[in-house]
Amino acid sequence: MNFCLITGRTSKQGETREIGKATREYRDNTAIVHVSERDMEELGLEEGSPAELSTEFGSVTVLTKKDEGLDRGIIFMPIGPWASKVIGGDTEGSGSPHAKGLSARLSATDEDVQPLEKILAGE
């Protein structure tokens, strides 16, 4: 299913970044994608189930989080190593990559969330 991906900072992502990016808490707050309840139903996803998120820049497996504040067709992902895999690195001289309004696909998967070590190694 096609979506518009928005990435950004969250208070939980910021808090857990301070205690360490190698912690389970950090992964739980950054290796996620927020999805509207209706879109989750249409995709056959339950909260906490894995999903593959793909853009023209790459793909990553993350967990899903129901977000009643999102409109259908919009997904949100907190900034972090997992988001970096799908937003690309070209800043076009601005110093910031394209992190808003990316065309993305989301689908259910049986794969596990990639460990931080693999993300950082470019796998």
N, C-alpha and C positions, 0 to 999 in steps of 0.2 A: 504494500500500500504506500502511496506517495504522500509525503508530508513536507511542511516548511519547518526547518530546524532552526531554533534559536538557542544560543548558548549564553551563559552569563554567570556571574558570581552569585552564591547563596551564602547566608550566614553560617549554615552548617558546614559547607565546603571550606569557608574561611577558618572556622573554629578547629576543624579536624586537621587542616593544613598545619596549624600551629603545633599540634601534638605529634605530627609526623606523617609524611606521605606513605610510609611503609606500614601504617597501622590499618587494621580491619575497619575502624571507624571512618578513616579517610576514604577507603575503597567503597564502603557502603553509602557514602555521601557524594561520590563523584562518578562511580561506574554505574550510573542509573540514567534512565530517560523518563521524563514525566510525560504522560499521555492522558488524553481525556478519557473518561469512563466509556463513552460511546465508541471511541476508536479502539479501546482495549477489547470491548465486547466483539466488535467486528473482526478483529484480528485473532480472537480466541485466546486472549492473554488474561492472566490473573495477576494481581499485584505481586511483584517479586519474581515473576517468571522471566526467564532469559529471552532476549530478543536480539536479532542482528540489525544493527543500524548501519546503513551504507550511504555514502555520498560519492561525488566524483573524485574525492581525495582518498578514500579508503573505507574500511568497514571495521566494526568492532562489536563484540558481544557484551551487552550490559543487562542489568536487571530493570524491570519496568516498575514505575510508580504511578499510581492513579492520581490525577491532578484535576479536581473539579473546576479549577480556575482557567483551564485551557479550553479554547474553542476546538472543534473538530478540525483535523488537518494540520494542527500546530503541535509540535513537540518541543520540549525544553530539556537541555542537558547542562548540568553544572560544569564550569570550566575545570579542567584537570587533564591528566594524561590520556584518559579514554576519549574525551572530547577532542583533544589535539590530533588524534588519529583520523578524525573525520572532517575537521575544518581546514586542513591544509596549512601551509606555512608561508605562502606568499603574502606579503603585506602591501605590495605595490607602493612602497615608500612611506606608508603611513605608520609603520611600527606595530600595527595590529592586524592579524589575519581576518579573513571574512568569517565572522562568528554569528551573523544574524541573517536570516532569510535564505538559508541554503536549502536546495532541493535535496530531499532525503527519502530513503526507503526504509521501512521498518517491517520486520517479519518475525514470527515466532521461530525459535530454534531450540534444539536440545543441547547446544554447546554451552560450556561453562564460560563465565566471565574470564577474560584473559588476565593472568596475574600481572601485577605492576612490572615485574622484572621483564616479562615478555614485551609489554608495551614499550618500555624504555629501550629494549634491545631492537626495537623496530620489527618485531615479529607479528 
